[in-house]
Amino acid sequence: MDTAVVPRSLRILLLVVAWFSAVSALVGMVGLTVGGGMGLPPEWLAGSPFDGYLWPGVILGVVVGGTQVLTLVAQYRGYALAAGLHAAAGLVMMIWIFVEIAVMLVWSPLHGVYFVAGLAQVVLAVLALGAWPRPFLARSGERPHRP
């Protein structure tokens, strides 16, 4: 992410969302694998390819948490692709939540929290990539001349 172009406040917001998502995914992985499913009923997995919460926990930690960690590393090292990785990591979070709800057929307020976190990360990343016009109300191109 070109830090000279992206406002500091936007970079900080991206870091906050990515850290929140990364820590949540890694804690979730530990809870689902080592913690025996964190008290989630096994019936919620009925009809899914999983017979327990071990593999969903591994996928959560490696895929969702891994993309967030990769994104954080890219941003801290100042790589130009950091904003794009933020967008990808936010999409991964939203897809994870969508698939989790579709598989378990259960909704929790936490699903909403994490979906909104993913959505916020995507929106912030798109803004960091330059989608926010400067000045905000500027017109693009010339207006047709009216007699």
C-alpha positions as CSV (number, residue, x, y, z in Angstrom):
1,M,0.0,0.0,0.0
2,D,1.5,3.3,-1.1
3,T,1.5,5.0,2.3
4,A,2.1,8.4,0.7
5,V,-1.3,8.2,-1.1
6,V,-3.5,6.3,1.5
7,P,-4.6,8.5,4.4
8,R,-3.2,7.5,7.8
9,S,-6.7,7.1,9.3
10,L,-7.6,4.7,6.5
11,R,-4.5,2.6,7.0
12,I,-5.2,2.5,10.8
13,L,-8.8,1.4,10.2
14,L,-7.6,-1.4,7.9
15,L,-5.1,-2.6,10.5
16,V,-7.8,-2.6,13.2
17,V,-10.2,-4.6,11.1
18,A,-7.5,-7.0,9.9
19,W,-6.2,-7.6,13.5
20,F,-9.7,-8.1,14.8
21,S,-10.5,-10.6,12.1
22,A,-7.1,-12.4,12.3
23,V,-7.3,-12.8,16.1
24,S,-10.9,-13.9,16.0
25,A,-10.2,-16.5,13.3
26,L,-7.2,-17.9,15.2
27,V,-9.1,-18.0,18.5
28,G,-12.0,-19.6,16.7
29,M,-9.6,-22.2,15.2
30,V,-8.2,-23.1,18.7
31,G,-11.7,-23.2,20.2
32,L,-13.0,-25.5,17.4
33,T,-10.0,-27.8,17.3
34,V,-8.4,-28.0,20.7
35,G,-11.5,-26.7,22.6
36,G,-13.8,-29.4,21.2
37,G,-16.1,-27.2,19.3
38,M,-16.6,-24.4,21.9
39,G,-19.8,-26.0,23.1
40,L,-21.5,-25.8,19.6
41,P,-24.0,-28.7,19.2
42,P,-22.8,-31.4,16.8
43,E,-26.3,-31.4,15.3
44,W,-25.5,-28.1,13.5
45,L,-23.2,-30.1,11.3
46,A,-25.8,-32.6,10.3
47,G,-25.9,-33.0,6.5
48,S,-22.5,-31.3,6.1
49,P,-19.3,-33.1,5.0
50,F,-18.0,-32.7,8.6
51,D,-18.6,-35.1,11.5
52,G,-17.0,-32.7,14.0
53,Y,-15.6,-29.2,14.3
54,L,-12.0,-30.1,13.8
55,W,-11.8,-29.5,10.1
56,P,-14.0,-26.4,10.1
57,G,-11.6,-25.0,12.8
58,V,-8.6,-25.8,10.7
59,I,-10.1,-24.2,7.6
60,L,-11.1,-21.1,9.7
61,G,-7.6,-20.7,11.0
62,V,-5.7,-21.4,7.9
63,V,-7.9,-19.8,5.2
64,V,-9.6,-17.0,7.0
65,G,-6.9,-16.3,9.6
66,G,-4.1,-17.0,7.2
67,T,-5.4,-14.4,4.6
68,Q,-5.7,-11.8,7.4
69,V,-2.2,-12.5,8.7
70,L,-0.8,-12.4,5.1
71,T,-2.6,-9.1,4.6
72,L,-1.1,-7.7,7.9
73,V,2.4,-8.7,6.9
74,A,2.0,-7.0,3.5
75,Q,0.7,-3.8,5.1
76,Y,3.4,-3.6,7.8
77,R,6.1,-4.2,5.1
78,G,4.6,-1.5,2.9
79,Y,3.9,-3.8,-0.1
80,A,1.8,-2.2,-2.8
81,L,-0.5,-5.2,-2.9
82,A,-1.6,-4.7,0.7
83,A,-4.8,-2.9,-0.2
84,G,-5.7,-5.6,-2.7
85,L,-5.0,-8.2,-0.1
86,H,-7.3,-6.4,2.4
87,A,-10.1,-6.6,-0.2
88,A,-9.4,-10.3,-0.7
89,A,-9.3,-11.0,3.0
90,G,-12.5,-9.2,3.6
91,L,-14.2,-11.2,0.8
92,V,-12.8,-14.4,2.3
93,M,-14.4,-13.5,5.7
94,M,-17.8,-12.7,4.1
95,I,-17.7,-16.0,2.1
96,W,-16.8,-17.9,5.2
97,I,-19.8,-16.5,7.1
98,F,-22.1,-17.1,4.2
99,V,-21.0,-20.7,3.8
100,E,-21.1,-21.3,7.6
101,I,-24.7,-20.1,7.7
102,A,-25.6,-22.2,4.7
103,V,-24.0,-25.4,6.1
104,M,-25.3,-25.1,9.7
105,L,-28.6,-23.4,8.9
106,V,-28.1,-21.4,12.1
107,W,-27.7,-17.7,12.6
108,S,-26.0,-15.9,15.4
109,P,-25.4,-12.2,16.0
110,L,-21.6,-13.1,15.7
111,H,-22.3,-14.0,12.1
112,G,-23.5,-10.4,11.6
113,V,-20.5,-9.0,13.4
114,Y,-18.0,-10.9,11.3
115,F,-19.8,-10.3,8.0
116,V,-19.8,-6.6,8.7
117,A,-16.1,-6.8,9.6
118,G,-15.4,-8.4,6.2
119,L,-17.6,-5.9,4.4
120,A,-15.9,-3.0,6.2
121,Q,-12.5,-4.4,5.2
122,V,-13.6,-4.6,1.6
123,V,-15.0,-1.1,1.5
124,L,-11.9,0.4,3.3
125,A,-9.6,-1.5,0.9
126,V,-11.5,-0.2,-2.2
127,L,-11.2,3.3,-0.8
128,A,-7.4,2.7,-0.2
129,L,-7.2,1.5,-3.8
130,G,-8.4,4.9,-4.9
131,A,-12.1,4.6,-5.3
132,W,-12.7,7.8,-3.2
133,P,-12.6,10.8,-5.6
134,R,-10.7,13.8,-4.4
135,P,-12.4,16.2,-4.0
136,F,-15.4,14.0,-3.2
137,L,-17.9,16.1,-5.1
138,A,-15.7,16.8,-8.1
139,R,-17.2,16.2,-11.5
140,S,-15.5,13.9,-14.0
141,G,-15.0,15.1,-17.5
142,E,-16.5,18.1,-19.1
143,R,-20.1,19.0,-19.0
144,P,-21.9,19.3,-22.4
145,H,-22.3,22.9,-23.3
146,R,-25.9,24.2,-23.1
147,P,-26.9,27.2,-25.2
